[in-house]
Amino acid sequence: MKKPYTSAPLPFMGQKRRFLTHFKTALNEFENTKVFIDLFGGSGLLSHTAKSVRPDAQVVYNDFDDYHRRLLHVDKTNRMLERIRELVTGCTEDKKLPNDVKWSIIDYIKSEEAKGFVDYITLSSSLLFSMKYALNIQELEKSTMYNCVRKSGYNVTGYLDGLQIVKYDYKELFNKYKDVDKKKAA
């Protein structure tokens, strides 16, 4: 089995990594449970952990935030970060980027956006002040940029393997699965 992740592989505000030790213990208390539903899936960290600890179980990851879409495009994001690293060459680390460099980065991101998906959240983590995220090019343009560009690419290999990925309002998903054990017993 692959080594389990202890945090989400891409930036995500509010991931539950500090909860993992207690969560793993709790998972083993449900030895007869065969289905786990992550109603508030977020980054999928609890879903990933549930599948790692209980590979025998079906794990349903409610990806209301489309985190899996960001994972699917990680190769493009890594290529973009490589180019951004080139653009910030010569700039002081962890300091505000000069305006000419900022606008070169903006122009580059716009050119990539014209070709398809751009993961603004992940790019933001390398360009904006700690814990600040832009969700689109307009927000990025208004922001002060810093040279905090990640030195290496992201690895997401196997993170969502074996999970059933769905996208529902949590109430709808709850109602869909609330009687799953009763149905099997009948």
C-alpha positions in Angstrom: 0.0 0.0 0.0 1.1 3.6 -0.7 2.2 5.8 2.1 -0.9 7.7 3.3 -0.9 11.5 3.0 -1.0 13.4 6.3 -2.1 16.7 4.7 -3.8 17.6 1.5 -1.3 17.6 -1.4 -2.6 21.0 -2.7 -3.3 24.1 -0.6 -6.8 24.0 1.0 -8.1 26.4 3.6 -9.5 24.5 6.6 -8.2 21.0 5.9 -8.5 18.7 8.9 -4.9 17.4 9.3 -4.8 18.1 13.1 -7.8 15.8 13.5 -6.2 12.7 11.8 -4.9 10.8 14.9 -8.3 10.9 16.5 -10.0 10.1 13.2 -7.9 7.0 12.6 -8.7 5.7 16.1 -12.4 6.3 15.5 -12.4 4.5 12.2 -11.3 1.3 13.8 -14.2 1.5 16.3 -16.6 0.8 13.4 -15.2 -2.6 12.5 -18.4 -3.8 10.8 -19.1 -0.6 8.9 -18.5 -1.0 5.2 -19.5 2.5 4.0 -18.1 5.8 5.1 -19.6 9.1 3.9 -17.5 12.3 4.0 -20.4 14.8 3.9 -18.1 17.8 4.0 -15.3 16.4 1.9 -13.2 19.6 1.4 -9.7 18.6 0.4 -10.6 14.9 0.7 -8.1 14.3 3.5 -10.5 12.5 5.7 -11.8 10.4 2.8 -8.2 9.5 1.8 -7.4 8.6 5.4 -10.6 6.5 5.8 -9.6 4.5 2.7 -6.0 4.1 3.9 -7.1 2.9 7.3 -10.1 0.9 6.0 -9.3 -0.3 2.5 -12.2 -2.8 2.9 -14.8 -0.1 3.1 -16.5 2.0 0.4 -15.6 5.7 1.0 -17.8 8.4 -0.5 -16.0 11.7 -0.9 -18.4 14.7 -1.3 -16.2 17.0 -3.3 -18.5 20.1 -3.3 -15.5 22.3 -3.8 -14.2 20.5 -6.9 -10.9 19.8 -5.2 -10.4 16.7 -7.4 -10.5 19.0 -10.5 -7.4 20.9 -9.1 -5.7 17.5 -8.6 -6.5 16.5 -12.2 -4.7 19.6 -13.5 -1.6 19.4 -11.2 0.7 18.8 -14.2 -0.3 22.1 -15.7 -0.1 23.8 -12.3 3.5 22.4 -11.9 4.5 23.7 -15.3 3.0 27.1 -14.5 5.0 27.3 -11.3 8.2 26.3 -13.2 7.6 29.3 -15.5 6.8 31.6 -12.6 10.0 30.6 -10.8 11.8 31.7 -14.0 10.0 35.1 -13.9 10.9 35.8 -10.3 14.6 34.9 -10.8 16.7 37.7 -9.2 13.9 38.8 -6.9 14.4 38.6 -3.1 12.6 35.6 -1.5 9.6 36.4 0.7 9.6 40.0 -0.4 7.1 42.0 -2.5 7.6 41.5 -6.2 8.4 44.5 -8.3 5.4 45.7 -10.5 7.1 44.7 -13.8 7.5 41.1 -12.5 4.0 41.0 -11.1 2.5 42.1 -14.5 4.7 39.6 -16.4 3.2 36.9 -14.1 -0.3 38.2 -14.7 0.2 38.2 -18.4 1.6 34.7 -18.3 -1.4 33.4 -16.2 -3.8 35.1 -18.6 -2.2 33.3 -21.6 -2.6 30.0 -19.7 -6.2 30.7 -18.7 -7.0 31.2 -22.4 -5.9 27.6 -22.9 -8.0 26.2 -20.1 -8.1 25.6 -16.4 -5.9 27.6 -14.0 -5.7 26.6 -10.3 -5.7 30.1 -8.8 -5.7 28.8 -5.2 -2.5 26.8 -5.7 -0.8 29.7 -7.6 -1.9 32.1 -4.9 -0.1 30.1 -2.2 3.1 30.9 -4.1 2.4 34.5 -4.9 0.3 36.1 -2.1 0.8 36.8 1.5 0.3 33.7 3.8 -3.2 32.2 3.8 -4.5 34.7 1.2 -6.0 33.2 -1.9 -7.3 34.6 -5.2 -10.0 32.7 -7.1 -9.6 34.5 -10.4 -7.3 36.7 -12.4 -9.2 39.9 -11.3 -8.5 39.1 -7.7 -4.9 38.3 -8.4 -4.4 41.6 -10.3 -5.7 43.6 -7.2 -3.3 41.7 -4.9 0.2 42.5 -3.8 2.5 39.7 -4.9 5.4 38.2 -3.0 8.2 35.9 -4.0 7.2 32.9 -2.0 7.1 30.6 -5.0 7.3 26.9 -4.1 10.7 25.4 -5.0 9.3 22.0 -6.3 6.2 20.7 -8.0 3.3 19.1 -6.2 2.8 15.3 -6.1 -0.8 14.1 -5.9 -0.2 10.4 -6.9 -2.7 8.1 -5.5 -4.4 10.6 -3.3 -8.0 9.9 -4.3 -7.4 6.3 -5.3 -10.4 4.0 -4.4 -12.7 6.8 -3.4 -16.2 7.3 -4.9 -16.2 11.0 -5.7 -19.6 12.8 -5.7 -20.9 16.4 -5.6 -24.1 16.9 -3.6 -25.5 19.3 -1.1 -24.7 17.6 2.2 -28.4 17.1 3.1 -29.1 15.4 -0.1 -26.1 13.1 0.3 -27.0 12.3 3.9 -30.6 11.4 2.8 -29.2 9.2 0.0 -27.1 7.1 2.4 -28.8 7.4 5.8 -30.4 4.0 5.6 -27.6 2.1 3.8 -27.0 -0.4 6.7 -30.7 -1.0 7.1 -31.1 -1.7 3.4 -28.3 -4.3 3.5 -29.8 -6.0 6.6 -33.2 -6.3 5.0 
